[in-house]
């Protein structure tokens, strides 16, 4: 593959990382909003459904982020073999180590937020 093609793949992977955060973030914000409006006192079946939706969305979002970040790191490895790399290529290679934040830190934060919200929803 050419440097240009690899950079296009790099940018697609970064775009997928960003897009994969929309749904889980939106659901977490809505859940916090609903809790403040009294969702925590909802019937148990509704509370469990809410927890299930958050969990499913979070798992899918984390998998999409992990996958895209892992692919971007592989693309950066391929970019590292380019002779006479452009500034954009050098930047992508240098930034690729930060994709571990997307792979590990972001899902950890989601798990912590999920556990806190689940406790609020179930304990009230």
MDTraj code that builds the backbone (N, CA, C; nanometers):
import mdtraj as md
import numpy as np

residues = "UNK UNK UNK UNK UNK UNK UNK UNK UNK UNK UNK UNK UNK UNK UNK UNK UNK UNK UNK UNK UNK UNK UNK UNK UNK UNK UNK UNK UNK UNK UNK UNK UNK UNK UNK UNK UNK UNK UNK UNK UNK UNK UNK UNK UNK UNK UNK UNK UNK UNK UNK UNK UNK UNK UNK UNK UNK UNK UNK UNK UNK UNK UNK UNK UNK UNK UNK UNK UNK UNK UNK UNK UNK UNK UNK UNK UNK UNK UNK UNK UNK UNK UNK UNK UNK UNK UNK UNK UNK UNK UNK UNK UNK UNK UNK UNK UNK UNK UNK UNK UNK UNK UNK UNK UNK UNK UNK UNK UNK UNK UNK UNK UNK UNK UNK UNK UNK UNK UNK UNK UNK UNK UNK UNK".split()
xyz = np.array([
    [0.0836, -0.1179, 0.0000],
    [0.0000, 0.0000, 0.0000],
    [0.0886, 0.1249, 0.0000],
    [0.0340, 0.2285, -0.0561],
    [0.1090, 0.3537, -0.0593],
    [0.0912, 0.4285, 0.0727],
    [0.1780, 0.5258, 0.0935],
    [0.1676, 0.6095, 0.2132],
    [0.0309, 0.6779, 0.2183],
    [-0.0137, 0.7274, 0.1059],
    [-0.1424, 0.7961, 0.0993],
    [-0.2572, 0.7026, 0.1387],
    [-0.2553, 0.5810, 0.0866],
    [-0.3606, 0.4836, 0.1194],
    [-0.3580, 0.4485, 0.2683],
    [-0.2395, 0.4329, 0.3229],
    [-0.2282, 0.4025, 0.4662],
    [-0.2801, 0.5181, 0.5514],
    [-0.2504, 0.6408, 0.5112],
    [-0.3011, 0.7562, 0.5856],
    [-0.4533, 0.7661, 0.5768],
    [-0.5098, 0.7287, 0.4627],
    [-0.6556, 0.7251, 0.4510],
    [-0.7141, 0.6230, 0.5475],
    [-0.6528, 0.5052, 0.5556],
    [-0.6986, 0.4030, 0.6509],
    [-0.6839, 0.4527, 0.7950],
    [-0.5737, 0.5200, 0.8233],
    [-0.5499, 0.5764, 0.9570],
    [-0.6635, 0.6720, 0.9936],
    [-0.6975, 0.7599, 0.9013],
    [-0.8033, 0.8574, 0.9272],
    [-0.9394, 0.7910, 0.9435],
    [-0.9668, 0.6864, 0.8679],
    [-1.0932, 0.6128, 0.8842],
    [-1.0992, 0.5479, 1.0220],
    [-0.9904, 0.4902, 1.0659],
    [-0.9876, 0.4263, 1.1980],
    [-1.0105, 0.5303, 1.3076],
    [-0.9472, 0.6463, 1.2949],
    [-0.9678, 0.7531, 1.3940],
    [-1.1129, 0.8000, 1.3937],
    [-1.1730, 0.8107, 1.2755],
    [-1.3130, 0.8501, 1.2649],
    [-1.4027, 0.7483, 1.3342],
    [-1.3749, 0.6209, 1.3143],
    [-1.4545, 0.5157, 1.3789],
    [-1.4428, 0.5225, 1.5312],
    [-1.3268, 0.5577, 1.5815],
    [-1.3093, 0.5728, 1.7259],
    [-1.4018, 0.6822, 1.7784],
    [-1.4032, 0.7945, 1.7106],
    [-1.4869, 0.9067, 1.7534],
    [-1.6344, 0.8698, 1.7468],
    [-1.6777, 0.8130, 1.6354],
    [-1.8189, 0.7796, 1.6167],
    [-1.8640, 0.6739, 1.7173],
    [-1.7762, 0.5815, 1.7508],
    [-1.8140, 0.4740, 1.8436],
    [-1.8392, 0.5249, 1.9851],
    [-1.8014, 0.6475, 2.0125],
    [-1.8242, 0.7045, 2.1457],
    [-1.9599, 0.7721, 2.1578],
    [-2.0241, 0.8032, 2.0454],
    [-2.1487, 0.8797, 2.0492],
    [-2.2602, 0.8094, 2.1271],
    [-2.2946, 0.6876, 2.0880],
    [-2.4088, 0.6197, 2.1499],
    [-2.3888, 0.5947, 2.2989],
    [-2.2763, 0.5360, 2.3416],
    [-2.2603, 0.5129, 2.4851],
    [-2.2605, 0.6435, 2.5655],
    [-2.1954, 0.7458, 2.5126],
    [-2.1919, 0.8744, 2.5834],
    [-2.3326, 0.9329, 2.5942],
    [-2.4071, 0.9286, 2.4857],
    [-2.5444, 0.9799, 2.4859],
    [-2.6297, 0.9041, 2.5878],
    [-2.6191, 0.7717, 2.5874],
    [-2.6986, 0.6923, 2.6809],
    [-2.6608, 0.7205, 2.8265],
    [-2.5330, 0.7378, 2.8529],
    [-2.4913, 0.7691, 2.9902],
    [-2.5455, 0.9050, 3.0327],
    [-2.5393, 1.0035, 2.9444],
    [-2.5908, 1.1366, 2.9767],
    [-2.7414, 1.1310, 3.0011],
    [-2.8134, 1.0613, 2.9146],
    [-2.9587, 1.0492, 2.9309],
    [-2.9925, 0.9779, 3.0614],
    [-2.9177, 0.8746, 3.0931],
    [-2.9438, 0.8002, 3.2170],
    [-2.9219, 0.8878, 3.3396],
    [-2.8139, 0.9639, 3.3396],
    [-2.7903, 1.0558, 3.4516],
    [-2.9049, 1.1560, 3.4608],
    [-2.9489, 1.2075, 3.3464],
    [-3.0615, 1.3001, 3.3456],
    [-3.1889, 1.2358, 3.3993],
    [-3.2155, 1.1135, 3.3584],
    [-3.3363, 1.0446, 3.4058],
    [-3.3286, 1.0117, 3.5550],
    [-3.2086, 0.9813, 3.6017],
    [-3.1926, 0.9548, 3.7450],
    [-3.2291, 1.0798, 3.8244],
    [-3.1852, 1.1939, 3.7760],
    [-3.2165, 1.3183, 3.8478],
    [-3.3656, 1.3506, 3.8415],
    [-3.4356, 1.2927, 3.7432],
    [-3.5805, 1.3131, 3.7325],
    [-3.6606, 1.2035, 3.8019],
    [-3.5930, 1.1084, 3.8635],
    [-3.6635, 1.0072, 3.9412],
    [-3.6636, 0.8673, 3.8847],
    [-3.5828, 0.8370, 3.7845],
    [-3.5765, 0.7018, 3.7303],
    [-3.5328, 0.6016, 3.8359],
    [-3.4558, 0.6467, 3.9326],
    [-3.4051, 0.5550, 4.0348],
    [-3.5189, 0.4931, 4.1149],
    [-3.6379, 0.5517, 4.1086],
    [-3.7530, 0.4957, 4.1807],
    [-3.8469, 0.4226, 4.0857],
    [-3.8018, 0.3933, 3.9657],
    [-3.8828, 0.3231, 3.8664],
    [-3.8986, 0.1768, 3.9062],
    [-3.9958, 0.1078, 3.8468],
    [-4.0117, -0.0364, 3.8739],
    [-3.8830, -0.1124, 3.8401],
    [-3.8619, -0.2225, 3.9091],
    [-3.7392, -0.2998, 3.8931],
    [-3.7157, -0.3417, 3.7484],
    [-3.8206, -0.3859, 3.6780],
    [-3.8018, -0.4308, 3.5394],
    [-3.7502, -0.3174, 3.4500],
    [-3.7956, -0.1953, 3.4747],
    [-3.7487, -0.0813, 3.3970],
    [-3.6038, -0.0477, 3.4321],
    [-3.5724, -0.0580, 3.5591],
    [-3.4349, -0.0338, 3.6036],
    [-3.3407, -0.1372, 3.5429],
    [-3.3803, -0.2640, 3.5439],
    [-3.2961, -0.3697, 3.4856],
    [-3.2824, -0.3523, 3.3347],
    [-3.3887, -0.3102, 3.2687],
    [-3.3816, -0.2839, 3.1250],
    [-3.2831, -0.1705, 3.0969],
    [-3.2862, -0.0677, 3.1790],
    [-3.1938, 0.0448, 3.1629],
    [-3.0502, -0.0015, 3.1807],
    [-3.0254, -0.0806, 3.2826],
    [-2.8913, -0.1337, 3.3070],
    [-2.8474, -0.2202, 3.1881],
    [-2.9372, -0.3011, 3.1352],
    [-2.9046, -0.3859, 3.0203],
    [-2.8713, -0.3055, 2.8961],
    [-2.9477, -0.1992, 2.8715],
    [-2.9201, -0.1132, 2.7558],
    [-2.7838, -0.0470, 2.7705],
    [-2.7552, 0.0047, 2.8886],
    [-2.6251, 0.0672, 2.9126],
    [-2.5120, -0.0333, 2.8927],
    [-2.5311, -0.1534, 2.9448],
    [-2.4275, -0.2560, 2.9342],
    [-2.4045, -0.2963, 2.7884],
    [-2.5113, -0.3223, 2.7152],
    [-2.4979, -0.3634, 2.5756],
    [-2.4316, -0.2536, 2.4924],
    [-2.4778, -0.1312, 2.5101],
    [-2.4205, -0.0190, 2.4347],
    [-2.2739, 0.0015, 2.4716],
    [-2.2436, -0.0098, 2.5991],
    [-2.1057, 0.0076, 2.6436],
    [-2.0135, -0.0995, 2.5904],
    [-2.0600, -0.2225, 2.5909],
    [-1.9780, -0.3324, 2.5389],
    [-1.9529, -0.3138, 2.3894],
    [-2.0593, -0.2841, 2.3154],
    [-2.0426, -0.2645, 2.1708],
    [-1.9525, -0.1445, 2.1412],
    [-1.9713, -0.0360, 2.2160],
    [-1.8863, 0.0819, 2.1968],
    [-1.7412, 0.0526, 2.2286],
    [-1.7180, -0.0182, 2.3390],
    [-1.5804, -0.0520, 2.3773],
    [-1.5147, -0.1434, 2.2746],
    [-1.5908, -0.2401, 2.2233],
    [-1.5350, -0.3291, 2.1208],
    [-1.5016, -0.2528, 1.9930],
    [-1.5904, -0.1620, 1.9543],
    [-1.5638, -0.0821, 1.8336],
    [-1.4412, 0.0058, 1.8538],
    [-1.4293, 0.0662, 1.9708],
    [-1.3139, 0.1514, 1.9988],
    [-1.1858, 0.0690, 2.0023],
    [-1.1903, -0.0423, 2.0727],
    [-1.0719, -0.1284, 2.0831],
    [-1.0280, -0.1757, 1.9443],
    [-1.1237, -0.2218, 1.8657],
    [-1.0934, -0.2717, 1.7322],
    [-1.0339, -0.1624, 1.6442],
    [-1.0963, -0.0464, 1.6433],
    [-1.0469, 0.0640, 1.5595],
    [-0.9091, 0.1109, 1.6047],
    [-0.8880, 0.1186, 1.7352],
    [-0.7580, 0.1622, 1.7864],
    [-0.6497, 0.0592, 1.7544],
    [-0.6823, -0.0680, 1.7655],
    [-0.5867, -0.1737, 1.7334],
    [-0.5516, -0.1706, 1.5855],
    [-0.6532, -0.1503, 1.5003],
    [-0.6270, -0.1405, 1.3566],
    [-0.5412, -0.0178, 1.3254],
    [-0.5708, 0.0936, 1.3922],
    [-0.4914, 0.2148, 1.3692],
    [-0.3466, 0.1936, 1.4106],
    [-0.3233, 0.1206, 1.5191],
    [-0.1860, 0.0918, 1.5600],
    [-0.1154, 0.0045, 1.4560],
    [-0.1880, -0.0903, 1.3977],
    [-0.1284, -0.1742, 1.2932],
    [-0.0960, -0.0900, 1.1695],
    [-0.1842, 0.0025, 1.1374],
    [-0.1584, 0.0926, 1.0237],
    [-0.0346, 0.1775, 1.0521],
    [-0.0212, 0.2246, 1.1759],
    [0.0965, 0.3037, 1.2130],
    [0.2240, 0.2209, 1.1987],
    [0.2165, 0.0925, 1.2307],
    [0.3334, 0.0052, 1.2115],
    [0.3697, -0.0022, 1.0628],
    [0.2669, -0.0122, 0.9779],
    [0.2933, -0.0132, 0.8335],
    [0.3493, 0.1205, 0.7877],
    [0.2969, 0.2285, 0.8427],
    [0.3472, 0.3621, 0.8072],
    [0.4942, 0.3785, 0.8473],
    [0.5347, 0.3113, 0.9541],
    [0.6726, 0.3228, 1.0010],
    [0.7724, 0.2682, 0.8993],
    [0.7249, 0.1843, 0.8087],
    [0.8156, 0.1279, 0.7082],
    [0.8244, 0.2135, 0.5815],
    [0.7509, 0.3243, 0.5779],
    [0.7544, 0.4129, 0.4608],
    [0.8887, 0.4856, 0.4558],
    [0.9501, 0.4830, 0.3386],
    [1.0756, 0.5564, 0.3210],
    [1.0423, 0.7029, 0.2932],
    [1.1144, 0.7932, 0.3555],
    [1.0900, 0.9371, 0.3422],
    [0.9458, 0.9743, 0.3776],
    [0.9037, 0.9461, 0.5009],
    [0.7643, 0.9712, 0.5392],
    [0.7324, 1.1210, 0.5455],
    [0.6079, 1.1523, 0.5158],
    [0.5603, 1.2902, 0.5251],
    [0.5441, 1.3283, 0.6724],
    [0.5206, 1.4559, 0.6959],
    [0.4973, 1.5022, 0.8330],
    [0.3730, 1.4360, 0.8908],
    [0.2701, 1.4177, 0.8082],
    [0.1470, 1.3531, 0.8554],
    [0.1744, 1.2090, 0.8989],
    [0.2562, 1.1400, 0.8228],
    [0.2911, 1.0022, 0.8580],
    [0.3715, 0.9988, 0.9873],
    [0.4684, 1.0869, 0.9992],
    [0.5486, 1.0912, 1.1227],
    [0.4593, 1.1209, 1.2436],
    [0.3616, 1.2096, 1.2260],
    [0.2703, 1.2431, 1.3355],
    [0.1831, 1.1235, 1.3724],
    [0.1322, 1.0526, 1.2731],
    [0.0496, 0.9346, 1.2992],
    [0.1282, 0.8294, 1.3763],
    [0.2511, 0.8077, 1.3356],
    [0.3366, 0.7097, 1.4036],
    [0.3617, 0.7526, 1.5479],
    [0.3932, 0.8791, 1.5673],
    [0.4213, 0.9290, 1.7027],
    [0.2972, 0.9217, 1.7917],
    [0.1806, 0.9461, 1.7333],
    [0.0568, 0.9473, 1.8125],
    [0.0059, 0.8072, 1.8429],
    [0.0445, 0.7102, 1.7648],
    [-0.0148, 0.5761, 1.7751],
    [-0.0053, 0.5150, 1.9145],
    [0.0976, 0.5490, 1.9903],
    [0.1083, 0.4918, 2.1259],
    [-0.0073, 0.5384, 2.2148],
    [-0.0629, 0.6573, 2.1861],
    [-0.1741, 0.7100, 2.2650],
    [-0.3047, 0.6363, 2.2397],
    [-0.3079, 0.5543, 2.1365],
    [-0.4274, 0.4755, 2.1095],
    [-0.4522, 0.3716, 2.2185],
    [-0.3495, 0.3437, 2.2993],
    [-0.3709, 0.2546, 2.4136],
    [-0.4667, 0.3151, 2.5153],
    [-0.4768, 0.4468, 2.5180],
    [-0.5766, 0.5118, 2.6038],
    [-0.7162, 0.4699, 2.5579],
    [-0.7385, 0.4722, 2.4268],
    [-0.8672, 0.4314, 2.3709],
    [-0.8922, 0.2828, 2.3975],
    [-0.7884, 0.2035, 2.3874],
    [-0.8038, 0.0589, 2.4036],
    [-0.8283, 0.0176, 2.5486],
    [-0.7656, 0.0862, 2.6451],
    [-0.7712, 0.0382, 2.7827],
    [-0.8318, 0.1373, 2.8819],
    [-0.7959, 0.2626, 2.8738],
    [-0.8431, 0.3601, 2.9727],
    [-0.9910, 0.3920, 2.9535],
    [-1.0309, 0.4183, 2.8303],
    [-1.1709, 0.4525, 2.8039],
    [-1.2663, 0.3415, 2.8484],
    [-1.2423, 0.2145, 2.8132],
    [-1.3312, 0.1096, 2.8635],
    [-1.3310, 0.0981, 3.0165],
    [-1.2169, 0.1232, 3.0786],
    [-1.2110, 0.1185, 3.2253],
    [-1.2979, 0.2278, 3.2859],
    [-1.2918, 0.3460, 3.2277],
    [-1.3763, 0.4558, 3.2758],
    [-1.5228, 0.4210, 3.2562],
    [-1.5571, 0.3624, 3.1404],
    [-1.6957, 0.3206, 3.1183],
    [-1.7403, 0.2228, 3.2259],
    [-1.6582, 0.1242, 3.2574],
    [-1.6949, 0.0240, 3.3576],
    [-1.7207, 0.0911, 3.4923],
    [-1.6356, 0.1841, 3.5306],
    [-1.6545, 0.2543, 3.6574],
    [-1.7849, 0.3343, 3.6584],
    [-1.8107, 0.4071, 3.5501],
    [-1.9347, 0.4845, 3.5418],
    [-2.0554, 0.3908, 3.5404],
    [-2.0448, 0.2819, 3.4650],
    [-2.1538, 0.1845, 3.4599],
    [-2.1835, 0.1286, 3.5988],
    [-2.0796, 0.0922, 3.6724],
    [-2.0989, 0.0384, 3.8079],
    [-2.1636, 0.1412, 3.9010],
    [-2.1193, 0.2654, 3.8908],
    [-2.1791, 0.3704, 3.9740],
    [-2.3251, 0.3910, 3.9389],
    [-2.3560, 0.4002, 3.8108],
    [-2.4952, 0.4204, 3.7702],
    [-2.5816, 0.2994, 3.8072],
    [-2.5277, 0.1789, 3.7915],
    [-2.6021, 0.0598, 3.8302],
    [-2.6314, 0.0609, 3.9788],
    [-2.5346, 0.1017, 4.0591],
    [-2.5579, 0.1101, 4.2039],
    [-2.6674, 0.2110, 4.2345],
    [-2.6630, 0.3256, 4.1697],
    [-2.7662, 0.4269, 4.1918],
    [-2.9025, 0.3750, 4.1495],
    [-2.9082, 0.3081, 4.0358],
    [-3.0362, 0.2577, 3.9845],
    [-3.0929, 0.1457, 4.0716],
    [-3.0072, 0.0564, 4.1184],
    [-3.0558, -0.0588, 4.1950],
    [-3.0753, -0.0306, 4.3426],
    [-2.9894, 0.0535, 4.3978],
    [-2.9984, 0.0853, 4.5407],
    [-3.0940, 0.2025, 4.5621],
    [-3.0917, 0.2929, 4.4665],
    [-3.1840, 0.4066, 4.4741],
    [-3.1183, 0.5162, 4.5447],
])
top = md.Topology()
chain = top.add_chain()
for i, resn in enumerate(residues, 1):
    res = top.add_residue(resn, chain, resSeq=i)
    for name in ("N", "CA", "C"):
        top.add_atom(name, md.element.get_by_symbol(name[0]), res)
traj = md.Trajectory(xyz[None], top)
